Amino acid sequence: MIKGLKVTRPVEESFIDHVVILVGNNKMPVSLFYAAFRWARRLSPEYPFPYFESAIRALAKKNKIDI
């Protein structure tokens, strides 16, 4: 995930780690995670992380998941 989203800062890596933990604990559906991942990579292949973060936050809010 870190290489796929082209993370460059520790805070970005921490965000991904947190989201992966939520998925691992079944608090966030894996389908939501992968949908955001694919969307961000299609939207901006050069640097998809900001789009991934935005999508995850919006989808989490819509699904009442605390980030």
C-alpha distance (Angstrom), angle and dihedral (degrees) to the residues before:
residue distance angle dihedral
M1 . . .
I2 3.78 . .
K3 3.80 93.1 .
G4 3.80 92.9 40.1
L5 3.80 91.7 54.2
K6 3.81 92.3 40.9
V7 3.78 94.0 -128.8
T8 3.80 114.1 -165.3
R9 3.82 105.6 173.8
P10 3.82 133.3 57.5
V11 3.82 91.3 -124.6
E12 3.80 89.7 58.2
E13 3.79 91.0 49.7
S14 3.81 89.6 50.0
F15 3.79 90.9 52.7
I16 3.80 91.2 52.7
D17 3.81 91.1 46.8
H18 3.80 89.8 52.2
V19 3.80 92.9 49.5
V20 3.81 91.4 47.6
I21 3.81 89.1 53.1
L22 3.81 89.9 51.5
V23 3.80 89.6 51.9
G24 3.81 91.4 46.1
N25 3.80 91.1 51.5
N26 3.83 90.9 49.2
K27 3.80 91.9 -116.6
M28 3.80 91.2 119.0
P29 3.80 123.8 37.2
V30 3.77 113.7 -114.9
S31 3.81 88.3 -135.4
L32 3.81 89.8 62.3
F33 3.79 90.4 50.5
Y34 3.80 94.2 50.3
A35 3.80 93.1 43.3
A36 3.82 90.0 56.5
F37 3.81 91.2 44.1
R38 3.82 94.1 52.0
W39 3.81 93.3 42.8
A40 3.81 92.9 51.2
R41 3.81 92.9 48.4
R42 3.80 91.8 49.6
L43 3.79 92.6 47.0
S44 3.79 97.0 48.1
P45 3.81 116.3 7.8
E46 3.83 91.1 175.0
Y47 3.83 96.2 58.7
P48 3.80 113.5 -2.2
F49 3.82 100.4 164.0
P50 3.84 98.5 92.6
Y51 3.79 90.2 52.1
F52 3.79 91.6 46.8
E53 3.79 91.7 51.2
S54 3.79 92.0 47.8
A55 3.80 92.3 48.6
I56 3.81 93.8 46.8
R57 3.81 92.0 49.6
A58 3.82 92.5 48.2
L59 3.81 94.2 45.7
A60 3.80 92.0 45.1
K61 3.79 91.1 51.9
K62 3.80 91.4 47.9
N63 3.81 90.5 50.4
K64 3.83 93.9 42.1
I65 3.80 94.6 -115.1
D66 3.80 116.9 150.0
I67 3.79 113.1 -130.9
